[in-house]
Each structure stands twice: as C-alpha cells, then as structure tokens.
Amino acid sequence: DGGITQSPKYLFRKEGQNVTLSCEQNLNHDAMYWYRQDPGQGLRLIYYSQIVNDFQKGDIAEGYSVSREKKESFPLTVTSAQKNPTAFYLCASSLGPGLGEQYFGPGTRLTVT
Amino acid sequence: AQKITQTQPGMFVQEKEAVTLDCTYDTSDPSYGLFWYKQPSSGEMIFLIYQGSYDQQNATEGRYSLNFQKARKSANLVISASQLGDSAMYFCAMRVANAGGTSYGKLTFGQGTILTVHP
C-alpha cells in the first residue's frame, strides 16, 4: 500500500534532549513537508524539501533541523533550542512543489516535560 | 502574505442534512489553489477537494462541493447528506505561486472548524 508512515505515534522526552521524528513515503513523491499543529490551531510549516539533498525553512524553522538524503525519507529533529516543542507533528508529501494535493502521514504527538 | 480565515469555530448539523463551512482567503497572487482537509480525532489529515483559481466550474467530489466565489475571495465547503462519520475538524488551505512564479507548494491553513453531526 502506498502512503506515508510516521513513527512513533506518541513520543515523550525530557527537556534538553534532541529528538528525531521519522517520516517515510513510498509514493515516489519529490516534495516533502513538515508541519506543526498546536491544540485548536491550524498547521504551520516548519521545513520543506522539493528534491533530494535540498530543503528550505518554512515559517517556524527555529529550533528544528531536517535532512533529505533519500527520496523516501525526511526526518525532523526537534532540538533543545526549540522553546515549546510539545505539539502534534505532521509530515506530508506531494508529487512536486506545486503539483497535486499534499498527502499526510498519521502524525507524531511529541510531549516534552 | 497569504491568509485563510475560517470564522466558524464550531458547527452543528443534523444527520442527512447539508452544511456549509465558511472559508475566506486573501492573496494578491492571481494563481492559487484552494484545498479542504478533514481531520478526525485520530489526527490524520484527509484531503477532500481542490479548486484552482482559474477553474471555471466549482469543484465537486461525491458529497463534497466547493462554492468558489472569486470576487468575494471565498471558498466554502458544502457537505450534503451529512453522516455521523463527518464529525471532525475541517481545514481550508491555500497554495500560491511565489514571487518568482515557482510554487514550492507551501499550504497556508485556516484555524479550522469543528463539525459535529447529530443523529
């Protein structure tokens, strides 16, 4: 089955620790995105990648980092510099940057205490 | 800058009735796309319907239709014959081309509307 997987579904970390969220897609999509969602809010773009080995900052990139070494994978690291990391994180992909709709993964709910 | 406004924090509808979820947008870019997504309590975002700014006809997908009024900059979602499974959060989103004319696919989301379908 084609789709986007994110693991784990729930993640708990202590303050001051870096944590990496996984995102894998087998849709053969070029573009991938990371969004953050806070309770009762819409999604905000953290980082996006149009193609392998390339990525750009979104609207709220501070305290986050990404890599895109493979077409299928776009992991997000939440660093200790992110002041309010507790949130719901959604990964998405699309055929290309401006092509078609974005397909979303099931999300990872990160709680930092 | 682009902006999406959803003014209805919550909506209630009786099962089998139709409901309209409001969305207004703001952009100076002539080329853009409008999307509606559904987010059930599980959290996953489910794509429902798309309308391009140059599309002449309103988009329809099964029980979903998009009432696109370009002059008013509105893109309301109409759900016909509501079902209990339609209860969820609904987001309107917009994608525009950037100043250089090459869209990088960024979606700007509204705050969402929680729809509750009563039996």
HADDOCK unambig.tbl for C-alpha pairs under 7 A between the chains (distance, minus, plus):
assign (segid A and resid 41 and name CA) (segid B and resid 111 and name CA) 5.12 0.50 0.50
assign (segid A and resid 41 and name CA) (segid B and resid 112 and name CA) 6.95 0.50 0.50
assign (segid A and resid 42 and name CA) (segid B and resid 109 and name CA) 5.59 0.50 0.50
assign (segid A and resid 42 and name CA) (segid B and resid 110 and name CA) 5.62 0.50 0.50
assign (segid A and resid 42 and name CA) (segid B and resid 111 and name CA) 4.51 0.50 0.50
assign (segid A and resid 42 and name CA) (segid B and resid 112 and name CA) 6.18 0.50 0.50
assign (segid A and resid 43 and name CA) (segid B and resid 109 and name CA) 5.90 0.50 0.50
assign (segid A and resid 97 and name CA) (segid B and resid 103 and name CA) 6.14 0.50 0.50
assign (segid A and resid 97 and name CA) (segid B and resid 104 and name CA) 4.29 0.50 0.50
assign (segid A and resid 97 and name CA) (segid B and resid 105 and name CA) 4.24 0.50 0.50
assign (segid A and resid 98 and name CA) (segid B and resid 103 and name CA) 5.09 0.50 0.50
assign (segid A and resid 98 and name CA) (segid B and resid 104 and name CA) 5.69 0.50 0.50
assign (segid A and resid 98 and name CA) (segid B and resid 105 and name CA) 4.48 0.50 0.50
assign (segid A and resid 104 and name CA) (segid B and resid 44 and name CA) 6.70 0.50 0.50
assign (segid A and resid 104 and name CA) (segid B and resid 45 and name CA) 5.74 0.50 0.50
assign (segid A and resid 105 and name CA) (segid B and resid 44 and name CA) 6.37 0.50 0.50
assign (segid A and resid 106 and name CA) (segid B and resid 43 and name CA) 6.43 0.50 0.50
assign (segid A and resid 106 and name CA) (segid B and resid 44 and name CA) 4.55 0.50 0.50
assign (segid A and resid 107 and name CA) (segid B and resid 43 and name CA) 6.70 0.50 0.50
assign (segid A and resid 107 and name CA) (segid B and resid 44 and name CA) 6.42 0.50 0.50
